[in-house]
Amino acid sequence: MAWSDEDIQRLLFFLNISVGRIRESWPFEDNSFENSSRRDRAVGISRACDCLAELLPAFSATQIKKKMRALWQNYGPNDGNREPDNLFLQGAWTNTLPHLGMELPGIWNRVNQDVDLYRE
């Protein structure tokens, strides 16, 4: 199944409202993300994708993982980190996906509006 712009917007919205839950389930070693092992990060990403798949039943956890990785690699900050760990732990914003707005104009306004409505 192909991802529409609306699907991407919904994915980022659900990510942003679920960051707290995702962080709580992330297997930090010594409560330090920087010291987390590669295995712990893989477990964290897997748990995050499972969480998002519950909210987006049209997509499997595997599809979500692939989309998140593609978003990170194509629109992320180009910091050399190939895994989208920070995206899962910080949420989708202009600092974690700085180049997405050029591809999908207005997406940040729509995601922010959705988050604001959810919080009201």
C-alpha positions as CSV (number, residue, x, y, z in Angstrom):
1,M,0.0,0.0,0.0
2,A,1.4,3.4,-1.0
3,W,1.5,6.2,1.5
4,S,-0.5,9.3,0.6
5,D,0.3,12.7,2.0
6,E,-2.6,12.4,4.4
7,D,-1.2,9.0,5.6
8,I,2.1,10.7,6.3
9,Q,0.4,13.5,8.1
10,R,-1.6,11.0,10.3
11,L,1.6,9.0,11.0
12,L,3.5,12.1,12.2
13,F,0.5,13.3,14.2
14,F,0.2,9.9,16.0
15,L,4.0,9.9,16.5
16,N,3.8,13.3,18.1
17,I,1.0,12.4,20.5
18,S,2.7,9.1,21.4
19,V,6.2,10.2,22.1
20,G,5.7,9.9,25.9
21,R,4.4,6.4,25.6
22,I,7.3,5.5,23.2
23,R,9.9,6.9,25.5
24,E,8.5,5.0,28.5
25,S,8.8,1.7,26.6
26,W,12.3,2.4,25.2
27,P,14.9,0.1,26.8
28,F,17.4,2.7,28.0
29,E,20.6,1.3,29.5
30,D,21.5,3.3,32.6
31,N,18.8,5.8,31.7
32,S,21.1,7.2,29.0
33,F,20.1,7.1,25.4
34,E,23.6,7.8,24.2
35,N,24.8,4.6,26.0
36,S,22.0,2.4,24.6
37,S,23.2,-0.6,22.7
38,R,22.3,-1.3,19.1
39,R,20.1,-4.1,20.3
40,D,18.3,-1.8,22.7
41,R,17.7,0.8,20.0
42,A,16.3,-1.9,17.7
43,V,14.0,-3.1,20.4
44,G,12.9,0.5,21.0
45,I,12.2,1.1,17.3
46,S,10.2,-2.1,17.2
47,R,8.1,-1.2,20.2
48,A,7.5,2.3,18.7
49,C,6.4,0.8,15.4
50,D,4.0,-1.6,17.2
51,C,2.5,1.4,19.1
52,L,2.0,3.3,15.9
53,A,0.5,0.3,14.1
54,E,-2.1,0.1,16.8
55,L,-3.1,3.7,15.9
56,L,-2.8,3.2,12.1
57,P,-4.4,-0.2,11.5
58,A,-4.1,0.2,7.7
59,F,-0.3,-0.2,8.1
60,S,1.8,-2.9,9.7
61,A,4.6,-2.2,12.1
62,T,7.0,-3.3,9.4
63,Q,5.5,-0.8,6.9
64,I,5.7,1.9,9.5
65,K,9.3,1.1,10.3
66,K,10.2,1.3,6.6
67,K,8.3,4.6,6.2
68,M,9.9,6.2,9.3
69,R,13.4,5.1,8.1
70,A,12.7,6.6,4.6
71,L,11.4,9.8,6.1
72,W,14.5,10.1,8.3
73,Q,16.9,9.3,5.5
74,N,15.2,11.6,2.9
75,Y,14.2,14.5,5.1
76,G,16.2,14.2,8.3
77,P,19.0,16.5,9.5
78,N,21.8,14.7,7.6
79,D,23.7,14.2,10.8
80,G,25.1,10.8,9.7
81,N,22.7,8.8,11.9
82,R,21.1,6.2,9.7
83,E,18.6,5.0,12.2
84,P,15.5,7.2,13.0
85,D,15.9,6.8,16.8
86,N,15.7,10.6,17.5
87,L,12.5,10.8,15.4
88,F,10.8,8.2,17.6
89,L,12.1,9.8,20.8
90,Q,11.6,13.5,20.0
91,G,8.7,13.4,17.6
92,A,8.3,14.8,14.1
93,W,9.1,18.5,14.0
94,T,11.1,20.8,11.9
95,N,14.3,19.9,13.8
96,T,13.9,16.2,13.3
97,L,12.6,16.3,9.7
98,P,13.9,19.7,8.5
99,H,13.5,19.0,4.8
100,L,10.0,17.5,4.8
101,G,8.3,20.9,4.4
102,M,9.9,21.4,1.0
103,E,8.4,18.1,-0.2
104,L,5.0,18.5,1.5
105,P,4.3,22.2,1.8
106,G,2.1,23.0,4.8
107,I,2.5,19.7,6.5
108,W,3.9,21.2,9.7
109,N,1.0,23.5,10.0
110,R,-1.5,20.6,9.5
111,V,0.3,18.3,12.0
112,N,0.6,21.1,14.6
113,Q,-3.1,21.9,14.2
114,D,-4.0,18.3,14.6
115,V,-1.9,18.0,17.8
116,D,-3.4,21.2,19.2
117,L,-7.0,19.9,18.5
118,Y,-6.1,16.6,20.2
119,R,-4.8,18.4,23.3
120,E,-7.9,20.6,23.6
